[in-house]
Amino acid sequence: MNATKTASKTVTLETLGQRIDRLRHERDMTQQELADDAGMIRADLSRYINGHCYPKFTTLRNIAHAL
């Protein structure tokens, strides 16, 4: 994660994949569970988390609903 310090607060920037992975961990879900709930295959979810590609809007919406 990138951190930028401004005046008295630090702003942390997350990539989309980092945010998906953080939320997945907060909900104690495996990648397989999240992929199943979002109606996709685990390999594609892994690619999004690792930043190798980006999901279409409808796929992102499915991930959000699953989280």
Secondary structure, 3 states (H helix, E strand, C coil): CEEEEECCEEEEECCHHHHHHHHHHHCCCCHHHHHHHHCCCHHHHHHHHCCCCCCCHHHHHHHHHHC
